[in-house]
Amino acid sequence: MKLLLVLGILSALSVVTQCKSIQSELDRLYPPLEGNPSSHEVKTFLTRVDHFRPQDTRVTRFTYTQKADHFRQGGPIFYYVNDAGIFTTIWLDTGLMHDIAMEEGALLVTSDHRYFRNNTPTASASFEDLAHLTAEQTMADIATLISILRSENPYSSRVVIWGSGYGATIAVMTRQKYPHLIDGVWSSSGIFAPGVYVSDTYAYLEDVIKDIGGDECADRVRGAFDEMENMIYGGRGEELGEIMNHCTPVNVTSDLSVASFVKNQIDFFTQYLNIYHYHGLLQICNEIGDANTPPLNALADWIIRTFLGIECFNFGYYDRVDLARNTEWNQPGTISGLRQYYYLKCTQFGNWEVTSPFSDLFPHFVRDTFHYYMCNDVLGENYDAALLYDSVETLRLIYGDLNPRVSNVVYTNGEMDSWFPRGLQESYPGGEIINIPFYAKSADLRSISEFDGANLRSAKERIQQLVSQWSQY
Ligand SMILES: *[C@@H]1O[C@H](CO)[C@@H](O)[C@H](O)[C@H]1NC(C)=O
């Protein structure tokens, strides 16, 4: 086994050298983002533990980061809503909003979602202590911080907020609730109309691979997953684990272990497209296209070359549960935010991705029950999965589903993003939809570049125009 691993790493290395020129081409189109933390001021603010029970006066101190390099007195405030579990300050240093901030003299600010990283309002992450981890509490934190920023900068009455994915969803909902504090919102690949279990994202990814990657590429992907399925049904978990460089054999007698394993293989596609978009898909198709290599081996080679940072992958269901079940802060599952991420999705947002029995590329192993058990195993016996249906229904009811009626919003959607079917599709008075073909998630966050396709370029110019408009008195 050891020898196999060493050989695997060696052969991976030689292929990496071969592929350097392709990688450098992708890096030229999408250069790695560079931050400048030395210009950041990390500050704190007080916020309520529970915003909605007037008799509960407990407060907690949260951190936020601001960058005032381009700020001119009276300039607007641009606030980036971080996604749950993603902690980035990169958009204070680079990207489209940073560039607009330079022109408008804006103060750039971001903070982490409550219960993530330093923003922990309770003693532990027990199921009971996580009770105040809701979208509504998070939005109230944002409103609190914006009020404080505005009182510290009394001439800066204009506020524009933006986010990506779930962060964009929260940004839009926050203006819906607090229109007196926020003048405009840019939702980049925001997700709307939540469901408990959703099968349209993987189905859409499948269409993207077929329509843009082409029939040959789709055949290779289908071939790889067919073989994976054969090995699972054939009881060949050890062989499968070795091919895919998994740390342990795949436990093919456990539906949950199989689901966890297969889900992560599908998600590699999404991850890659979200970084490299159209060129990324061509790249995948190119790398798995060699007809002399069986499709599953070709897929494994590509995954290992591209994603393997450590010795082997571990997508074990029970390992993940163990990680996310620990309720103490300063444990890997809470530092990474994995436990909190599960709580948010298992109790309020749903949107659990499942495969479809009608799928033509991906085997139907990622089912409702996988997520159902995961939520139960992670959150414990006091959690009631049946309530998630009501929570999701309530979200749709309160925030307007596909008809949010919130004004001064620009929604951008990448047409290669697997969440595209869950984005808003139709403009309405005050809400402008811009769909961007040949890009996946949030390509528009980056600065305008000479390599931008025409649609991406014009989307960015329109965002610039609207944000500047919202930034004026
Ligand atoms: C595989 O899964 C089955 C069913 O959950 C379980 O009983 C068995 O102990 C697992 N095997 C290993 C090696 O973990």
Ligand as a Chemical Component Dictionary entry (heavy atoms), coordinates in Angstrom:
data_LIG
# 
_chem_comp.id                   LIG 
_chem_comp.type                 NON-POLYMER 
_chem_comp.pdbx_formal_charge   0 
_chem_comp.three_letter_code    LIG 
# 
loop_
_chem_comp_atom.comp_id 
_chem_comp_atom.atom_id 
_chem_comp_atom.alt_atom_id 
_chem_comp_atom.type_symbol 
_chem_comp_atom.charge 
_chem_comp_atom.model_Cartn_x 
_chem_comp_atom.model_Cartn_y 
_chem_comp_atom.model_Cartn_z 
_chem_comp_atom.pdbx_ordinal 
LIG C1 C1 C 0 -19.295 -0.955 6.418 1  
LIG O1 O1 O 0 -20.632 -0.559 6.615 2  
LIG C2 C2 C 0 -21.434 -1.507 7.295 3  
LIG C3 C3 C 0 -22.862 -0.995 7.256 4  
LIG O2 O2 O 0 -22.939 0.313  7.789 5  
LIG C4 C4 C 0 -20.878 -1.716 8.694 6  
LIG O3 O3 O 0 -21.660 -2.652 9.386 7  
LIG C5 C5 C 0 -19.426 -2.177 8.605 8  
LIG O4 O4 O 0 -18.860 -2.245 9.893 9  
LIG C6 C6 C 0 -18.619 -1.227 7.749 10 
LIG N1 N1 N 0 -17.296 -1.776 7.510 11 
LIG C7 C7 C 0 -16.178 -1.141 7.784 12 
LIG C8 C8 C 0 -14.901 -1.831 7.448 13 
LIG O5 O5 O 0 -16.149 -0.020 8.286 14 
# 
loop_
_chem_comp_bond.comp_id 
_chem_comp_bond.atom_id_1 
_chem_comp_bond.atom_id_2 
_chem_comp_bond.value_order 
_chem_comp_bond.pdbx_ordinal 
LIG C1 O1 SING 1  
LIG C1 C6 SING 2  
LIG O1 C2 SING 3  
LIG C2 C3 SING 4  
LIG C2 C4 SING 5  
LIG C3 O2 SING 6  
LIG C4 O3 SING 7  
LIG C4 C5 SING 8  
LIG C5 O4 SING 9  
LIG C5 C6 SING 10 
LIG C6 N1 SING 11 
LIG N1 C7 SING 12 
LIG C7 C8 SING 13 
LIG C7 O5 DOUB 14 
# 
